[in-house]
């Protein structure tokens, strides 16, 4: 599976660790930045990951910033993205099962490395349940226009 990943400066160190974790588990990575601790604007990276997922350059996406809030809002502005800010493995599992989320958002200042790895693995390996949830996904798509 190819995974697009992007972050701002506040999450650069965690992004690098997540990339190593994913590569160690056989995932292909599309690293869309940022590439240092120098201050950058998170909307650019949320948009880049969202577009990569929607344009099928990657199957799933991961966005990170200090809290995960700003970059998830930015990613969700891309039509077709369902980015979910998660803070534990339960939310990472349920957002895939119930919401068919295609982008995981993580707050680098909110969770530790091990929990971030566990959330990423849960998100990437959990399937959408469909069924009663499909109607709600279609309703979300209608909101987008």
N, C-alpha and C positions, 0 to 999 in steps of 0.2 A: 504494500500500500504506500502511495506517495502522500506525504503530509506537508502542507505549507505551514510555515511558522514565521511569526514576526513579533517584534516587541519595541518598546521604547527603551531609553537609557536606564530607567528604573528597574527593568527586568532583564537587562542584557546578560547578566551573570547566570540567572536561572535559565534563560533561553539556551545558552551554551551547554548547560548541564542536561537539559531536556533533549537537545539534539544528540548528545553523546549517548544518552539512555536509549533513544529511539533507534539510532544507528546500531547500537549493540543488540537490539532486538529485531533487526532485519528490516526496518522501515527505510524507505527512500525519503530524503528530506529536500524540500524546496525552501531554502533560507532566504527570506525577503527582508532581512535586516531587523533592527539596526545592528551595526557592527562594532560598536564601542560604547564606552560609558559617557561619551559626549552628549550633551543635551539635544534631544530631538523632539518632534511633535508626533504623538501617538496616532493621530488620525490617518496619517500617511501609511502607516504599517497595518492598521486595521483594514483599511481599504484594499491594500495590496493583497493581503491574505484572503479577504472576502472575494475579490475578483479572481484570484487563482482557483478558488474552490468552485465558484459559479461557472468559470470558463473551462473547468475540468482539467486544469493543469495539475491539480491535486485532488485526491478523494475527500480529504478532511483538512481542517485548518486548526491551528492553535495560535492564539494571540495572548500576549502578556504585557502588562504594565504594572505600576506599583500596586494599584488596587484591583486591576482588571476591569474596572467600571468604564473608564473613558474609552479604552480600546475596544471593548465589547459594543459600546454604543456606536462607535465609528464603523466597525465591521457590519453591524446590523443595518446600516444605511445602504449597503450594497444589496440590490434586489436579488432575492433568492437565498440570502444568507440567514441562517437561524443560529446566531451565536449565543451561547449560554455561559454566563459567569458562574462557575462552580467553586465550592469551597471544601468539598469532601467527595469521597467516592460514591456516596449515595446519590448526590445531585448529579454527578457525572454519568452514572448509570441511568438514572431516571430521565435525564434530558435526551438521551439517545432513545430509550425505550418509548417514551411518551411524546417527545417533541421532535424527534428526528433531527436534532441539532447537527449541523455540519461544521461548526466551529466551536472549539472549547476556549473559553477565556479564563485566565488564571491571574490572580493578584500576587505578584512576586513578594510583596511585603506582608502578605496575609497568610501564606502557607509555606511550610518548609519543603526542602528538596524531596524528601522521601514521599510526602503526601502528594506533591506535584506529580512525581513519577507514577504513583498509584492512580491518580485521577486521569492522567493521560492514557495509561494502559486500559483502564476501565472504559473510558470514552471511546477509544479506538477499537475495542473488541466487543462492544455491546451493540446488538442489532435493534433496529426500530421494530416495535411490535405490530405496527399497522392497526388493522381492525378499527375499533372505536376511535383511535387516535388519528386515523387518516383524515377523517372529516374535519378535525380541528386544524390540521396542517393545511388543508385546502382553504379553510377560512382565513388563516394567516396569509396565504398567497393572495387571496382576494383583497385583503387590506392593502397589500403592496400595489395592486392595480395592474 
